[in-house]
Amino acid sequence: MRNFGKKKHSINIVFTLLLLGVFALTAVFAAAMGARVYSNSADKMRVNFDTRTSLLYLSEKIHSNPCSGFSVRDVDGASALVLTEEIGGTVYESWIFVTNDRLCEATVMQGDAVLPGAAQQIMDLKSFEATLKDGGVELTIVTVAGRRDTTFICGRAGG
């Protein structure tokens, strides 16, 4: 009868260890799944941030331009949005374009050459295209993650 008691005691220990092992595996699995969900959410938030921030930056630059003068030109074969402003009798141009997967801005006196390497880097952006349409500009951006988005921005109303 003593043997039977030891056998029952061993089964309790094995069952407890087995239950502990299942719990540990479940905890590791849940943590791994949570990390994957967090990583996917963080990636989507970054892409949304890049898209919205770049379009908002471009929109604000157009709307804050006091002369409401803008045009589309090329710089090193890429589309550039050029905003014109007169300050103290001198006309300046702000060139906004993408080079080396970066949205950049360069401000020069009208007629001066734009050097993409000397431009202020704003943020990561794969490509940017501006097209003049109906008193505004249509902007198409592609983020580094590959998300493409297009928006239309009206020029600033006179006044």
N, C-alpha and C positions, 0 to 999 in steps of 0.2 A: 504494500500500500504506500510505502514511502516513495517508491519509484514513480508511482502515478502522480504524486504531488510535485515531484521535481519536473516531470514532463509538462505538467500544466503550467508551472512557473516559467519554464523555457519558452513555451508557446506565447505567454503573455509578453515576455521581453521581445521576442521576434516580431510579434504583432505591433508592439509599440514602436520598435525601430522602423518597421515597414511603414507605419502611419506617419512617422516623423520624416522619412525619406520622401513620401508622396507629398507631404506638405511643403518640404524644401523645394522639390521640383516644380510644384505649382507656383510657389513664390517667385522662383527664378523665371519661369515662363511668363508670369504676369508682369514682372519688371521689364523683361525683354520686349514684350508687346507694348507696354507703356512707352518705352524709349523710342520704339519705331513710330508710334503714333505722334509723339512729341516732335520727332525729327521731321516727319512729313508735314506737320502743322507749321513748324518753324520755316521750312522751305517755302511753303505756299505763302506765308506771311511776308517773307523776304521778297518774293516775286511780286506780290501785290504792292508792297511798299515801293519797290523799284519802279513799277509801272506808274502808280499814282504820283509819286514824287517827281518823276521826270516830266510827266504831263503838266502837273501843277507848276513846276518851275518854269516851263515854257509859257504856260498861260499867263502867269504873273509877270514875266518879262514883257510879253506883248501888251498886256493891259496897263502896266506901269510906265510904258514908253510915252513921254509927254507929247511927242510929235505924231504919234500914231503912224509913223512912216516905217514900213517894213517891206523887205523884198526877199526873194529866194535866189541864192547864187551858189556857185560851186567853190569848194576849197579842197584841193588835192583830190578831185574826182568825187567828193561827197557833197551831199546837199547841205547847205548852210542857210539858216535864218539870219537875216541881217536887219538889225534895228538901227534906225538913224535918229540922232538927237543933236540939236544945236545948243552949245553951251558957250556963252560969252563970245558969240560971233564965229566960233569954230565948230565945224560939223564933225561929229564922231560917229563911228559905226561899231555896234556890238555884234560880233559874229558868233553864232551858236551852232555847233556842229559836233559830229562824232569822229574821233580819231583814236585808233588803237583801243577800241572797245571802251572808250570813255567819252561822256558828254563833256564838251569843253566850251569855254567862252573866251573870246579875245576882243578887246576894245582897242580900236585904232583910229587915227584921224582919217577922215574920208580920203580915199585915194592911196593910202599907205598899204603895203603888202601885209597879208595876214600870215603869220608863222605858226602853224599848228603846234609845233613843239614848245612854243612860248605861251600857249594859251593856258588859262586857269582850268584845271580839271574839276568838274562838278561831281560826277558820279559815274558808276559803271553803266554802260548802255551799249548794246551790240550795234544797232543802227538807228538812224533818224532820217526821216524824209519830210520835207516841207513842200507844199504845193499851194500856190495862191488860188483862191476861189471865192467869188461873190463877196468881196469886201472883207475877207478874212483869210485864214490860212488853215489848211488841213494838215495835221501832223500825224505821222505814222512812226511809231517807235517799236523796236524789238529789244527786249531785255536780254541780258547775257544768258539767262535761263531759257530763252527762246520764245517767250510770250510776246505776241504781237498785239498792238492796240492802236486804234486810230481815233482821233477826235478833231472837231472843227472849232476854231477859236475866231470869233469876230474881232476885228480891229477895234481899238478904242473909239468910242463915239466922240465927235468933235465937241470941244469945250472944256 
